[in-house]
Amino acid sequence: MTEPTHTSATMSGVTPAGTGYHEAARDHLWMHFTRHSTFEPAAVGGADQRVPVIVRGEGHRIWDDQGREYIDGLAGLFVNQVGHGRTEIAEAMAKQAGELAFFPLWSFAHPRAIELAERLAGEAPGDLNRVFFTTGGGEAVETAWKLAKQYFKLVGKPTKHKVISRSVAYHGTPQGALSITGIPEAKKAFEPLVPGAFKVPNTNLYRAPEHLRDDEKAFGQWAADRIAEAIEFEGPDTVAAVFLEPVQNSGGCFPPPPGYFERVREICDEYDVLLVSDEVICAFGRIGSMFACDDFGYQPDIITTAKGVTSGYAPLGLMVASERLFEPFRKDHTVFAHGYTWGGHPVSCAAAMANLDIFEREGLTDHVKQHAGDFRAALDTLADLPIVGDVRGAGFFYGIELVKDKDTRETFDDDECERLLRGYLSPALFDAGIYCRADDRGDPVIQLAPPLTIGPAEFTDIASRLRSVLSDAAKHL
């Protein structure tokens, strides 16, 4: 790969409100998915840890306010495909802000949204030709469910409103998207949620029924058939859509077994159910192709995505829908009464166009396809460690499942997970100079999704840092 051009900006020495970043963050910033007790002083029952403050990024590296350097092993949050510090994206955003900083897409349009919609429709498979912009992935999922409900009402099937999704899958935090999410702990505090969302088994081969673990295709058929079973149980005349990620994120990167999506497509066609490919993480080269459904050879009715469309330089999400689903909205006074103030923001669309220009110029999707095997091979070297049970994923998107006993695949209980992941791994990985995710939404895993610009040398470095941390993990249980 040609070395990308990045900014040479230095870290700012300015601190907010005349105090330290850490204290100001602790006292005023409400962080997302965060245990704030971690950062409270020990005198009031907290752990007395400082809030990590990241101030700069360049390529696949980030720096904190203390000047320490880290590998960004998670691309921010599965977002930064082209790397940090790309001046041309910043310049495109500044130029757009100077021309037209904002205008809504409510019965009006602006050039950047038009250009981006046309470009994305050209990349999407089949007749997925209609682009509806949101500001993030959860909103895109929410949009898809609402579209599915209204579409079936418009075509004379008003009872089709339910959705099927998978166990442990994460689809977002809005009330509808959270209902589709299959993580009970993520939902408990916000119940009751939107009714009509039902769950089926996921494609975690490592945790498959024992009689299926040695036959990927048979397991894929079994898992797909559970979708048909759920549709039959609920009633085909009540089910509107199936929401599936190409590679399921939560639980640790479950790829689809051979034949899985082929069978799911057959099921959806048989029961007149929409297949939604939730590619909030998997699109824009994360698996290899611009849209990951192409990597696995299936044709969805809707794609939901976000994150990598701008590489995180500005917030943007979107739904790409089949022309067939748009058809009823061409008639009479019909309106899809749904939208977001910031959806398709001109500056965000300009960032996306510049981001996709980089993809094309540097051949990033081909780069991922060429080196995905190298990434897997580097991570597979960790399989000799007693704590590593499984390495799985695709493209530049991998999970490493951690186990107590490799022979029996015994996992850790809640107290052990607490000590292992939060007590040891999260801080130890950061101390080792790698930012990634240690997660127990499901069985405990480490997740990796670095910028798409890296290659074999960086894969080896990542594996080496992981080995240094995982080799000592047993001492901390």
Protein Blocks (a to p, Z undefined) as FASTA:
>chain_A
ZZddddfbdcdfbdehhiafklmmmmmpccehiafklmpcfklopaoiacdddfbdehjb
ccdfkopacddfkgonopamnoghilklmmmmmmmmmmombdcfehpacfklmmmmmmmm
mmpgcjbfbdcddfbfklmmmmmmmmmmmmmmmnopakbmbdcddehiaebjbfklmmmp
ccfklmmmmcccdehiacdddfbfklgcfklmmmmklmmmmmmmmmmmmmmmnopklcfb
dcddfbacehpapaddehklmmmmmmmmmnopacdddfklmgghlnopablklmnopacf
bdcdefjlnnopagcddddddfklmmmmmgcjbccddddfkgopaklmmmmmmmmmmmmm
nommmmmmmmmmmmmmmmmmmmmpmklmbdcdehjadcddddfblklopacdfklmmmmm
mmmmmmmmmmnopacdddfehjadddddddfkbcfklmmmmmmmmmmmmmmmmmmZZ
